[in-house]
Amino acid sequence: MKKKIEKAIETVEKSDKITEENKPLIIQKLKEWREEDDAINDIALRFENWWMEVEPIFAELGLV
């Protein structure tokens, strides 16, 4: 999972869709999560909750 967090950090750094003001904040949080073993569970739970909220939208669009 730590490798995936590193990949996410690289993606944020290279992204042109994330504002320059937000990049350091996002990267800082990702680095904190990388160092915390419990954070991996937290990330998974957050994504799962997010997906439960947006899945119906994607389904309506025919993307699921």
Distance bins in CASP14 RR format, pairs under 12 A and 6 or more apart:
PFRMAT RR
TARGET T0000
AUTHOR 0000-0000-0000
RMODE 2
METHOD distances of the structure
MODEL  1
1 7 0 0 0 0 0 1 0 0 0 0 0
1 8 0 0 0 0 0 1 0 0 0 0 0
1 30 0 0 0 0 0 1 0 0 0 0 0
1 33 0 0 0 0 1 0 0 0 0 0 0
1 34 0 0 0 0 1 0 0 0 0 0 0
1 35 0 0 0 0 0 1 0 0 0 0 0
1 36 0 0 0 0 0 1 0 0 0 0 0
1 37 0 0 0 0 1 0 0 0 0 0 0
1 38 0 0 0 0 0 1 0 0 0 0 0
1 39 0 0 0 0 1 0 0 0 0 0 0
1 40 1 0 1 0 0 0 0 0 0 0 0
1 41 0 0 0 0 1 0 0 0 0 0 0
1 42 0 0 0 0 0 1 0 0 0 0 0
1 43 1 0 0 1 0 0 0 0 0 0 0
1 44 0 0 0 0 1 0 0 0 0 0 0
1 47 0 0 0 0 0 1 0 0 0 0 0
2 8 0 0 0 0 0 1 0 0 0 0 0
2 9 0 0 0 0 0 1 0 0 0 0 0
2 30 0 0 0 0 0 1 0 0 0 0 0
2 31 0 0 0 0 0 1 0 0 0 0 0
2 33 0 0 0 0 1 0 0 0 0 0 0
2 34 1 0 1 0 0 0 0 0 0 0 0
2 35 0 0 0 0 1 0 0 0 0 0 0
2 36 0 0 0 0 0 1 0 0 0 0 0
2 37 0 0 0 0 1 0 0 0 0 0 0
2 39 0 0 0 0 0 1 0 0 0 0 0
2 40 0 0 0 0 1 0 0 0 0 0 0
2 43 0 0 0 0 0 1 0 0 0 0 0
3 9 0 0 0 0 0 1 0 0 0 0 0
3 10 0 0 0 0 0 1 0 0 0 0 0
3 34 0 0 0 0 1 0 0 0 0 0 0
3 40 0 0 0 0 0 1 0 0 0 0 0
4 10 0 0 0 0 0 1 0 0 0 0 0
4 11 0 0 0 0 0 1 0 0 0 0 0
4 30 0 0 0 0 0 1 0 0 0 0 0
4 33 0 0 0 0 0 1 0 0 0 0 0
4 34 0 0 0 0 1 0 0 0 0 0 0
4 39 0 0 0 0 0 1 0 0 0 0 0
4 40 0 0 0 0 1 0 0 0 0 0 0
4 43 0 0 0 0 1 0 0 0 0 0 0
4 44 0 0 0 0 0 1 0 0 0 0 0
4 47 0 0 0 0 0 1 0 0 0 0 0
5 11 0 0 0 0 0 1 0 0 0 0 0
5 12 0 0 0 0 0 1 0 0 0 0 0
5 26 0 0 0 0 0 1 0 0 0 0 0
5 27 0 0 0 0 0 1 0 0 0 0 0
5 29 0 0 0 0 0 1 0 0 0 0 0
5 30 1 0 1 0 0 0 0 0 0 0 0
5 31 0 0 0 0 1 0 0 0 0 0 0
5 32 0 0 0 0 1 0 0 0 0 0 0
5 33 1 0 0 1 0 0 0 0 0 0 0
5 34 1 0 1 0 0 0 0 0 0 0 0
5 35 0 0 0 0 1 0 0 0 0 0 0
5 36 0 0 0 0 0 1 0 0 0 0 0
5 37 0 0 0 0 0 1 0 0 0 0 0
5 39 0 0 0 0 1 0 0 0 0 0 0
5 40 0 0 0 0 1 0 0 0 0 0 0
5 42 0 0 0 0 0 1 0 0 0 0 0
5 43 1 0 0 1 0 0 0 0 0 0 0
5 44 0 0 0 0 0 1 0 0 0 0 0
6 12 0 0 0 0 0 1 0 0 0 0 0
6 13 0 0 0 0 0 1 0 0 0 0 0
6 27 0 0 0 0 0 1 0 0 0 0 0
6 30 0 0 0 0 1 0 0 0 0 0 0
6 31 0 0 0 0 1 0 0 0 0 0 0
6 33 0 0 0 0 0 1 0 0 0 0 0
6 34 1 0 0 1 0 0 0 0 0 0 0
6 35 0 0 0 0 0 1 0 0 0 0 0
7 13 0 0 0 0 0 1 0 0 0 0 0
7 14 0 0 0 0 0 1 0 0 0 0 0
7 30 0 0 0 0 0 1 0 0 0 0 0
7 34 0 0 0 0 0 1 0 0 0 0 0
8 14 0 0 0 0 0 1 0 0 0 0 0
8 15 0 0 0 0 0 1 0 0 0 0 0
8 18 0 0 0 0 0 1 0 0 0 0 0
8 26 0 0 0 0 1 0 0 0 0 0 0
8 27 0 0 0 0 1 0 0 0 0 0 0
8 29 0 0 0 0 0 1 0 0 0 0 0
8 30 1 0 1 0 0 0 0 0 0 0 0
8 31 0 0 0 0 0 1 0 0 0 0 0
8 33 0 0 0 0 1 0 0 0 0 0 0
8 34 0 0 0 0 1 0 0 0 0 0 0
8 43 0 0 0 0 1 0 0 0 0 0 0
8 47 0 0 0 0 0 1 0 0 0 0 0
9 15 0 0 0 0 0 1 0 0 0 0 0
9 18 0 0 0 0 0 1 0 0 0 0 0
9 23 0 0 0 0 1 0 0 0 0 0 0
9 24 0 0 0 0 0 1 0 0 0 0 0
9 26 0 0 0 0 1 0 0 0 0 0 0
9 27 1 0 1 0 0 0 0 0 0 0 0
9 28 0 0 0 0 1 0 0 0 0 0 0
9 29 0 0 0 0 0 1 0 0 0 0 0
9 30 1 0 1 0 0 0 0 0 0 0 0
9 31 1 0 0 1 0 0 0 0 0 0 0
9 32 0 0 0 0 0 1 0 0 0 0 0
9 33 0 0 0 0 0 1 0 0 0 0 0
9 34 1 0 0 1 0 0 0 0 0 0 0
10 23 0 0 0 0 0 1 0 0 0 0 0
10 27 0 0 0 0 1 0 0 0 0 0 0
10 30 0 0 0 0 0 1 0 0 0 0 0
11 17 0 0 0 0 0 1 0 0 0 0 0
11 18 0 0 0 0 1 0 0 0 0 0 0
11 23 0 0 0 0 0 1 0 0 0 0 0
11 26 0 0 0 0 0 1 0 0 0 0 0
11 27 0 0 0 0 0 1 0 0 0 0 0
11 30 0 0 0 0 1 0 0 0 0 0 0
12 18 1 0 1 0 0 0 0 0 0 0 0
12 19 0 0 0 0 0 1 0 0 0 0 0
12 20 0 0 0 0 0 1 0 0 0 0 0
12 22 0 0 0 0 1 0 0 0 0 0 0
12 23 1 0 1 0 0 0 0 0 0 0 0
12 24 0 0 0 0 1 0 0 0 0 0 0
12 25 0 0 0 0 1 0 0 0 0 0 0
12 26 1 0 1 0 0 0 0 0 0 0 0
12 27 1 0 1 0 0 0 0 0 0 0 0
12 28 0 0 0 0 0 1 0 0 0 0 0
12 29 0 0 0 0 1 0 0 0 0 0 0
12 30 1 0 0 1 0 0 0 0 0 0 0
12 31 0 0 0 0 0 1 0 0 0 0 0
13 20 0 0 0 0 0 1 0 0 0 0 0
13 22 0 0 0 0 0 1 0 0 0 0 0
13 23 1 0 0 1 0 0 0 0 0 0 0
13 24 0 0 0 0 1 0 0 0 0 0 0
13 26 0 0 0 0 1 0 0 0 0 0 0
13 27 1 0 0 1 0 0 0 0 0 0 0
13 30 0 0 0 0 0 1 0 0 0 0 0
13 31 0 0 0 0 0 1 0 0 0 0 0
14 23 0 0 0 0 1 0 0 0 0 0 0
14 27 0 0 0 0 0 1 0 0 0 0 0
15 22 0 0 0 0 1 0 0 0 0 0 0
15 23 1 0 0 1 0 0 0 0 0 0 0
15 26 0 0 0 0 1 0 0 0 0 0 0
15 27 0 0 0 0 0 1 0 0 0 0 0
16 23 0 0 0 0 0 1 0 0 0 0 0
17 23 0 0 0 0 0 1 0 0 0 0 0
17 26 0 0 0 0 0 1 0 0 0 0 0
18 24 0 0 0 0 0 1 0 0 0 0 0
18 25 0 0 0 0 1 0 0 0 0 0 0
18 26 1 0 0 1 0 0 0 0 0 0 0
18 27 0 0 0 0 1 0 0 0 0 0 0
18 30 0 0 0 0 0 1 0 0 0 0 0
19 25 0 0 0 0 1 0 0 0 0 0 0
19 26 0 0 0 0 1 0 0 0 0 0 0
20 26 0 0 0 0 0 1 0 0 0 0 0
20 27 0 0 0 0 0 1 0 0 0 0 0
21 27 0 0 0 0 0 1 0 0 0 0 0
22 28 0 0 0 0 0 1 0 0 0 0 0
22 29 0 0 0 0 0 1 0 0 0 0 0
23 29 0 0 0 0 0 1 0 0 0 0 0
23 30 0 0 0 0 0 1 0 0 0 0 0
24 30 0 0 0 0 0 1 0 0 0 0 0
24 31 0 0 0 0 0 1 0 0 0 0 0
25 31 0 0 0 0 0 1 0 0 0 0 0
25 32 0 0 0 0 0 1 0 0 0 0 0
26 32 0 0 0 0 0 1 0 0 0 0 0
26 33 0 0 0 0 0 1 0 0 0 0 0
27 33 0 0 0 0 0 1 0 0 0 0 0
27 34 0 0 0 0 0 1 0 0 0 0 0
28 34 0 0 0 0 0 1 0 0 0 0 0
28 35 0 0 0 0 0 1 0 0 0 0 0
29 35 0 0 0 0 0 1 0 0 0 0 0
29 36 0 0 0 0 0 1 0 0 0 0 0
29 39 0 0 0 0 1 0 0 0 0 0 0
29 42 0 0 0 0 0 1 0 0 0 0 0
29 43 0 0 0 0 0 1 0 0 0 0 0
29 46 0 0 0 0 0 1 0 0 0 0 0
30 36 0 0 0 0 0 1 0 0 0 0 0
30 39 0 0 0 0 1 0 0 0 0 0 0
30 40 0 0 0 0 0 1 0 0 0 0 0
30 42 0 0 0 0 0 1 0 0 0 0 0
30 43 0 0 0 0 1 0 0 0 0 0 0
31 39 0 0 0 0 0 1 0 0 0 0 0
32 38 0 0 0 0 0 1 0 0 0 0 0
32 39 1 0 0 1 0 0 0 0 0 0 0
32 40 0 0 0 0 0 1 0 0 0 0 0
32 42 0 0 0 0 0 1 0 0 0 0 0
32 43 0 0 0 0 0 1 0 0 0 0 0
33 39 1 1 0 0 0 0 0 0 0 0 0
33 40 1 0 0 1 0 0 0 0 0 0 0
33 41 0 0 0 0 0 1 0 0 0 0 0
33 42 1 0 0 1 0 0 0 0 0 0 0
33 43 1 0 1 0 0 0 0 0 0 0 0
33 44 0 0 0 0 0 1 0 0 0 0 0
33 46 0 0 0 0 0 1 0 0 0 0 0
33 47 0 0 0 0 0 1 0 0 0 0 0
34 40 0 0 0 0 1 0 0 0 0 0 0
34 43 0 0 0 0 1 0 0 0 0 0 0
36 42 1 0 0 1 0 0 0 0 0 0 0
36 43 0 0 0 0 1 0 0 0 0 0 0
37 43 0 0 0 0 0 1 0 0 0 0 0
38 44 0 0 0 0 0 1 0 0 0 0 0
38 45 0 0 0 0 0 1 0 0 0 0 0
39 45 0 0 0 0 0 1 0 0 0 0 0
39 46 0 0 0 0 1 0 0 0 0 0 0
40 46 0 0 0 0 0 1 0 0 0 0 0
40 47 0 0 0 0 0 1 0 0 0 0 0
41 47 0 0 0 0 0 1 0 0 0 0 0
41 48 0 0 0 0 0 1 0 0 0 0 0
42 48 0 0 0 0 0 1 0 0 0 0 0
42 49 0 0 0 0 0 1 0 0 0 0 0
43 49 0 0 0 0 0 1 0 0 0 0 0
43 50 0 0 0 0 0 1 0 0 0 0 0
44 50 0 0 0 0 0 1 0 0 0 0 0
44 51 0 0 0 0 0 1 0 0 0 0 0
45 51 0 0 0 0 0 1 0 0 0 0 0
45 52 0 0 0 0 0 1 0 0 0 0 0
46 52 0 0 0 0 0 1 0 0 0 0 0
46 53 0 0 0 0 0 1 0 0 0 0 0
47 53 0 0 0 0 0 1 0 0 0 0 0
47 54 0 0 0 0 0 1 0 0 0 0 0
47 55 0 0 0 0 0 1 0 0 0 0 0
48 54 0 0 0 0 0 1 0 0 0 0 0
48 55 0 0 0 0 0 1 0 0 0 0 0
49 55 0 0 0 0 0 1 0 0 0 0 0
50 57 0 0 0 0 0 1 0 0 0 0 0
50 58 0 0 0 0 0 1 0 0 0 0 0
51 57 0 0 0 0 0 1 0 0 0 0 0
51 58 0 0 0 0 1 0 0 0 0 0 0
51 59 0 0 0 0 0 1 0 0 0 0 0
51 64 0 0 0 0 1 0 0 0 0 0 0
52 58 0 0 0 0 0 1 0 0 0 0 0
52 59 0 0 0 0 0 1 0 0 0 0 0
54 60 0 0 0 0 0 1 0 0 0 0 0
54 61 0 0 0 0 0 1 0 0 0 0 0
54 63 0 0 0 0 0 1 0 0 0 0 0
54 64 0 0 0 0 1 0 0 0 0 0 0
55 61 0 0 0 0 0 1 0 0 0 0 0
55 62 0 0 0 0 0 1 0 0 0 0 0
55 63 0 0 0 0 1 0 0 0 0 0 0
55 64 1 0 0 1 0 0 0 0 0 0 0
56 62 0 0 0 0 0 1 0 0 0 0 0
56 63 0 0 0 0 0 1 0 0 0 0 0
56 64 0 0 0 0 1 0 0 0 0 0 0
57 63 0 0 0 0 1 0 0 0 0 0 0
57 64 0 0 0 0 1 0 0 0 0 0 0
58 64 1 0 1 0 0 0 0 0 0 0 0
END
